[in-house]
Amino acid sequence: MKKIPLSKVYNSKEIKDSVLKVLDSGNFILGPESDSFEKELAGFVGVKRFVLSNSWTSAVHLLLKGMNLKEEGEILLPSLTAFPSVEPICHVGLKPVFVDIDETYCMDPDDLEKKITPKSIGILPVHLYGQPANMTRIMEIAKKHSLFVIEDCAQAVGAKYNGNRVGSMGLAAGFSFYPSKNLTVYGDGGGIATSDDALADRVISLRNHGRQSKFFNDEMGFNMRFNEIQAAVGRCQLKVIDELNRNRGKHAAKYTELLKGIVKTPKTREGVEHVFHMYVIEVDDRDKMKEFLKEKGIGTGIHYPVPVHKQPAVTGLIGEISLPATETAVKKILSLPMYPALEKENIEYVVNSIKEFLGC
Ligand SMILES: Cc1ncc(COP(=O)(O)O)c(C=O)c1O
């Protein structure tokens, strides 16, 4: 029987060689590979600075901590996202306010504007599944209400919005290099992008025990550093990320062509370069179809079955709220296999299996 996974990590001889080179170098944490990776990432995103950390979650925690925000301030974010999107907000004493989604599964700007209160201080749009959120409207709303914007780029490295890379439009942005992500470092990893030098310097200090020099600590910090082996892996992947993302785009176009009129396929916003971290369809009988595809050897996912505003860790903080578009989508969404090396015949096999399930 065929075995088609939901995602597959990219590998190459150059990556393997680069790891061995680091082993011989004697540098393991925040050394020359990490420095170069940070500079290359900043250039790629189109910002002045990139600061690596051991995950998106850590990096955004350091960022919010470094901003010294007044507790109780409200941050607006979508609920259809990975749970970690909300964690740093809560850990620094801020309050999450959840916003419903538009037809692209990203934050709905109309609902965003309705949810703004005198306590609002910032917006965290998520470029979900690799598609940039409606940044024109989001940035207009942010400006009108004097709110900062932190982009969640965990799923969208390399994506563009009107020619700008995601991560270059807000005050700062968080990235993830977790193994399933478009750019991976074979373990946990992430970082923040910003053109605010003071903010980048704060994050650098906090990620390494509030240390200014080896034996001088200015403030209480954390150990949320990055390591050299993973930086070497990341640098090799960054060289080919646009090509890997283009392959994802081609596979998505093939799925869309073959699934036309059969199931609901993803809507791409005008003016964006979507990097298809996930290819998500909608079907009424989702759970049964998922089971059927599993029996055919096809890995699928649900991103996400329980939206963040319905998670037990969150309901205690915000009480019961209703986000109708999000709550409808989570019952129907299904992520199909998607990775750069996905073969055309496997896409056809997935589509034929979907047709078989639906009897068409
Ligand atoms: C949208 C989104 N935000 C944040 C995260 C958290 O990333 P990390 O696992 O690097 O902390 C993820 C990863 O699952 C994600 O998909």
The ligand as an SDF file (V2000), in Angstrom:
LIG
                    3D

 16 16  0  0  0  0  0  0  0  0999 V2000
    0.9500   29.7950   13.6890 C   0  0  0  0  0  0  0  0  0  0  0  0
    1.9580   29.3110   14.6960 C   0  0  0  0  0  0  0  0  0  0  0  0
    2.3630   30.1410   15.6680 N   0  0  0  0  0  0  0  0  0  0  0  0
    3.2730   29.7580   16.5860 C   0  0  0  0  0  0  0  0  0  0  0  0
    3.8080   28.4940   16.5690 C   0  0  0  0  0  0  0  0  0  0  0  0
    4.7960   28.1090   17.6180 C   0  0  0  0  0  0  0  0  0  0  0  0
    6.0590   27.8100   17.0860 O   0  0  0  0  0  0  0  0  0  0  0  0
    7.1790   27.0480   17.9360 P   0  0  0  0  0  0  0  0  0  0  0  0
    6.7990   25.6110   17.9740 O   0  0  0  0  0  0  0  0  0  0  0  0
    8.4540   27.3000   17.1830 O   0  0  0  0  0  0  0  0  0  0  0  0
    7.1910   27.6650   19.2700 O   0  0  0  0  0  0  0  0  0  0  0  0
    3.4310   27.6060   15.5750 C   0  0  0  0  0  0  0  0  0  0  0  0
    3.9790   26.2330   15.5150 C   0  0  0  0  0  0  0  0  0  0  0  0
    3.2820   25.2730   15.6990 O   0  0  0  0  0  0  0  0  0  0  0  0
    2.4780   28.0110   14.6050 C   0  0  0  0  0  0  0  0  0  0  0  0
    2.0770   27.1890   13.6290 O   0  0  0  0  0  0  0  0  0  0  0  0
  1  2  1  0
  2  3  1  0
  2 15  2  0
  3  4  2  0
  4  5  1  0
  5  6  1  0
  5 12  2  0
  6  7  1  0
  7  8  1  0
  8  9  2  0
  8 10  1  0
  8 11  1  0
 12 13  1  0
 12 15  1  0
 13 14  2  0
 15 16  1  0
M  END
$$$$
